[in-house]
Amino acid sequence: MPRGRQTATRADRGDVAVAGSAGGQDVRVEEASGTPETPSLPGAASTPGTPSLPGATRRRGPRPRHSRQEVVRAAVALADAEGLDAVTIRAVAGRLGTGVMSLYSYVPDKQTLVYDMVEEVSGEISLPEPSGDWRADTHLLAGEQRALLRRHPWLIEATSHLQPLGPGTLAVLEFALGALEPAGLPAAARLETFALVNGFVIAMVRTELAAAPDPAQAAARVARLQDLLATGRYPRFAAALAEVGPASADPASADPAAQFDRILDRILDGLIGPSELSVSRGVTSGRFGAGGGPGTRDVRRRRCGG
């Protein structure tokens, strides 16, 4: 094995697949420093701004001009201004006024830098202790994530199930687990619920940030839709548009925040149960259809005639 290179098996790294991350997909706990394919570099901490371990030897030479967190924040500023594709080792080095090769003493490659960027901005989410109202707390968390994605649109692309867990992402996961605890779900189901909500948040923000069509093109599309509905071949869709109003025919006229909250409630109703059923049937005990009164799933099945 070449000196200075670290390799690890899955068992050695302590990888644990966990549903849910700042981005909303499976996350993998990686406890080893560095990556299996990349040698750990002196002074390259596992998370932005993390100091070297006590007693660790520092590479000989002049003291680094920047901290790892400064490098990461420069990359975040570059991504905010120009997008994730603009983030290269050379571009970040130029932004810091340092040499390209010197930047490799902070991060070994771009992927590691992107992981650190995600962790860095995840720390912007400020969450209180869970209130005990699982629905309100889930709305709070989803709203914070929506705001974060809108501030840093590159996060949509940067999200990965391989994202290493750091203090920022762990704080979000901890809040999500605590927020959903009163719903009575086991831990695995709470992580899955959180992951699904994350996926919804990402999809909604991607749609919200999509470039709006030219006004003339948008008007032409609405006119074309009205012509198609006038044929009478799509009665159900026509009735749906008539029921929900003109915003469905012209999505640009919809209120994104109100739509976000409304759809999130519908998702939570399906994943956990409507709030009125949770109260009336004691679903907060976590016993879906067992141990006394029927759970939400039983009640909904009965209402549907099942």
Protein Blocks (a to p, Z undefined) as FASTA:
>chain_A
ZZhiacddfklnopacdedifkopacdddfbgcjfklccdehiafbehiacdehiacded
dddfbdfklmmmmmmmmmmmnojklpcfklmmmmnopafklmmmmbgbfklmmmmmmmmm
mmmpccdddehiaklmmmmmmmmmmmmmmmmmmlmmmpcfklccdfklmmmmmmmmmmmm
mnopafklmmmmmmmmmmmmmmmmmmmmpccddfklmmmmmmmmmmmmmnopammlmmmm
mmnojklmmmmlpcfklmmmmmmmmmmmmmnopfklmmmnopmnopghiaiaadfklmmm
mmnoZZ
